[in-house]
Amino acid sequence: MITLTDSAAKKIKSLLLEKSETGVRAAVQGGGCSGFTYQLKFDNQDTKDKVIESHGVNIYVDPKSFLYLMGTEIDFVDELNQSGFKFVNPNAKRTCGCGESFSI
């Protein structure tokens, strides 16, 4: 399962008010210094997507990305040093220093 923290859900809900999309897409793509990078963007459901609801937010995940993201928690951090969405992935064996990429 993929979940959102309360702070991530609140932030996404507030941003969705300004969008025509119905949820967010969590995905993984090749690249980055550790092999894979995370993607999070506003989107609508595709026919092959797994749809996960967390704190009232629809999360759309393609089947391939779902394999890499199972068990992941998405958080929203708003601190002096960083601000944005953070993926906490228990499947990641190694991450880069900025947290943007990972390897399995």
N, C-alpha and C positions, 0 to 999 in steps of 0.2 A: 504494500500500500504506500501511497505517496500522500503526505499530509502537509498542511500549512500551520504555522504557529498563529496565535491570535493576532500578533502584530502584522504578520504577512497578509492574513485574510483582511484585516481592516484597511491596510494600504491598497490592496488589490480592489476591494469593493469601492473605495473612494475614487480610484482611477478609472474603474469601469463605468462610473456614472457619466464620464465624458466620452466614452467610446461606443461604437456600434457593435462591438464583439460581445459574445456571451460568456467568455471565460478566459483562462490563460492556457497556453500550450507550454508544457515542460518537455524539453527534448535534449538529446545528446548528439553531438556531431564530432567527427574527427578533427583534430587540430589542437593547438595549444602546446605548451612546453611539456605537458605530461601525457599527451596522447588523445584525450577527449576534452571537449568543452561543454559547459551547460548553456542551454538557451531557455529563456522565459520570455514569452511575448503574448500580447493579447490576440485572441483568435476565436474562431467558431469551430464547432465540431466537424470532423471529417468522418466519413463512413467507417473507416478502419480503426478509429481511435478507441482507446479505453477511456471511459469517462469516470473520473473520481470526484466526489464532492467532499470538500473539507471546509468546515465553518461557513457553509453557504456559498462557496465559490466552486465553480466547475473547473476542473483541471483536465485538459485533453492531452493524451500521451499516445504517440504511435507505438505499435507493438515492439519494434526493435529498441526504442528508447526505454520502454517500460522495463525491459530486462536489466538495464543498467541502473534504473532509478528506483527499483523496488526497495522499500524501506526508507526512502529519503524524506527528510523533513526540510521544508523551505521556510526560511525565516526572513524577516525584514529587520535590518540593522540600521539605526540612525545614530551614529556616534561621531565624535570629533574626527577620528581618523578615517572612517568609512561610512558610507550610506548606500544602501541598496539591498537587493535580495541575495541571500546566502543559502547555498545548498549544503545540507549536512547529510552526506551519503555514507552509510555504513559499509557499502561495497567497495569504496575507493581504497586502494592499497597505498596510493601515493598521491599527494596533491602538490601543486606548485605553490610558491610563496604567496601569490595574490589570491589563491583560492578559486581562480577562474577555470582551471583545468585539473584533470585527474587521470589516473590509470587504474585498471582493474587487475 
